[in-house]
Amino acid sequence: MTTGLNIVVVEDHDILREILVDLLCQNGHRASGFFCAEDVDDEQKHALTDLYVIDLNLPGEDGLSLARRIRHAHPRVGIVMATARSSLSDKMTGYDSGADFYLSKPVDPEELLAVITAFARRTRQDQEKQVDLLRLDGQRMTLTGPLGKVMLTQSEILMLSSLMIAPGQVLERWQIIANLVGEADTISDSSLEVRMTYLRRKIAEVGGDTPAIKAVRKYGYKLIVPILMD
């Protein structure tokens, strides 16, 4: 049995909603049920949800619209759509709206548990693949990797984050300097290289490959290692 997930069931049929919540709880998950999209918005603002089970025919905002909003706000969350609409076009619309799985009603309990287990397995594998990745936390001003954590200066955060979001993760020298708010007028190419040297050392210290940032001759710098933004 995979580790239990935090699951939200959005279903306007009271008895069916209770049955699904009970089924999930009995199989090791933490589940809660909601009548409509508005109830989800009211109650789930601060909750951490791993997966949603959504009926499409909801009162008020329909399940497709809710799924699109959830997918936009939480790209990694799981979404299972459960509906009596079973045509190919309906399924394609469901997947286009953000569904990971599309189940026809009446939902077979074993099939629902199977797709949840598949999602949990996929999520665990993705997390395992990301263990060795570096992570930048701008608010805490830290860079974390497989060998530990280091504190970064505000300038180092600005340089690193600007490279992370640049097309091809490449920037010209003047672009990097321009991003150093309040310091741009006092930084030369040579002083920028010194700052990059210190930043490379910190990336290496937490386990990043060397060189993490490559100088591009007569142009600027390219970020070589993958870094996630927390």
Phi, psi and omega in degrees: 000128178288162178300138183299146180255160170271112188238137176246127177255123178248104187210128184275350176275111190302312184294316180297320179298316179295321180297316181293318179297316179297317180301314182293318179296321180293341181253026170089006179261165174253108189238147174222151184242147180224147185282325186205173182298323181297323177295323178297314180299320183290322190258343189252015185301324185245011184266151177259112182247135178269326187206142176246139169250115191237127170280143182280325183270076180259152173290143183078231178295129183280171185294328179296315179296317178299316180299319179297318179296316180296315181297321179294319183280329185224082186301334185264355183288154177271142178227120174249121176264133179236120186201159175281348178284111189238007179288162180298319180296322177297317180295319179297320177297320179298314179293322178296335181273358174119003182289140170272326181221148181229111183248137179273142175278149357289134184287129175285124182304320181294324179291319178299314179296326181293317181290327177293318177297320179296318179295317180298320179295317179296318179297318179297319179295320178297319180294321179295324179292334185265003183301320185271001180283153176275149181228129178257124176247101184294325182291317180273354178058046181231153170239125184242139178214186183297341180258003177136206187223143176229153174274141177247152173281166178299321179296319180294323177295317180295318179296314184292314182294326179293323176291323182297324185261359181285148175303124182069007182056038178234135177223148171287160181303314184296329179292318179295316180298319181297333180281349180275084186304128177084353182238351189304324184287346186248003185254129176259171178300321182291319179290330175295319179297323177297315179297320179295324178298315178296320180294319177301318180298319181292321178296318178296325182298327180266005174110008178285151179295156179245131357276137180285328179235120184259134175284129177261115188308128178057026181222290185179231185220151178232130176280124185264323186268145176286136179225133177265147177261117178276000000 
